[in-house]
Amino acid sequence: MSDCNNVFEAAGFTSCDFLLYPVPELRKSYMFLGVKIWKAAGLLTYNVFYTIFYYSKVIRNQSLLSLLLLLR
């Protein structure tokens, strides 16, 4: 911890606690931002996988249909 104190003395910080435990308001905003990013990423991945699944099903159905039409 002493090295850390030396590093941050020039910047006006007396300890590394600032980095480990930010101001409560800051921590709340970080958590809020993290939740937002997490939700957006989840939604994006869900949409991508759903789209791939849906279109693979559609393509499979169409290929089966064309196969049936060819065999007819």
DAWOTA-V90631 format. One record per residue. RES is the residue in one small letter. NEAR is the number of other C-alpha atoms within 10 Angstrom. Layout:
# DAWOTA-V90631
res=RES near=NEAR
res=RES near=NEAR
This chain:
# DAWOTA-V90631
res=m near=9
res=s near=9
res=d near=10
res=c near=13
res=n near=15
res=n near=14
res=v near=15
res=f near=14
res=e near=12
res=a near=9
res=a near=8
res=g near=9
res=f near=15
res=t near=15
res=s near=17
res=c near=17
res=d near=13
res=f near=11
res=l near=9
res=l near=8
res=y near=10
res=p near=13
res=v near=12
res=p near=9
res=e near=9
res=l near=11
res=r near=12
res=k near=12
res=s near=12
res=y near=13
res=m near=12
res=f near=12
res=l near=12
res=g near=12
res=v near=12
res=k near=12
res=i near=12
res=w near=12
res=k near=12
res=a near=12
res=a near=12
res=g near=12
res=l near=12
res=l near=12
res=t near=12
res=y near=12
res=n near=12
res=v near=12
res=f near=12
res=y near=12
res=t near=12
res=i near=12
res=f near=12
res=y near=12
res=y near=12
res=s near=12
res=k near=12
res=v near=12
res=i near=12
res=r near=12
res=n near=12
res=q near=12
res=s near=12
res=l near=12
res=l near=12
res=s near=12
res=l near=11
res=l near=10
res=l near=9
res=l near=8
res=l near=7
res=r near=6
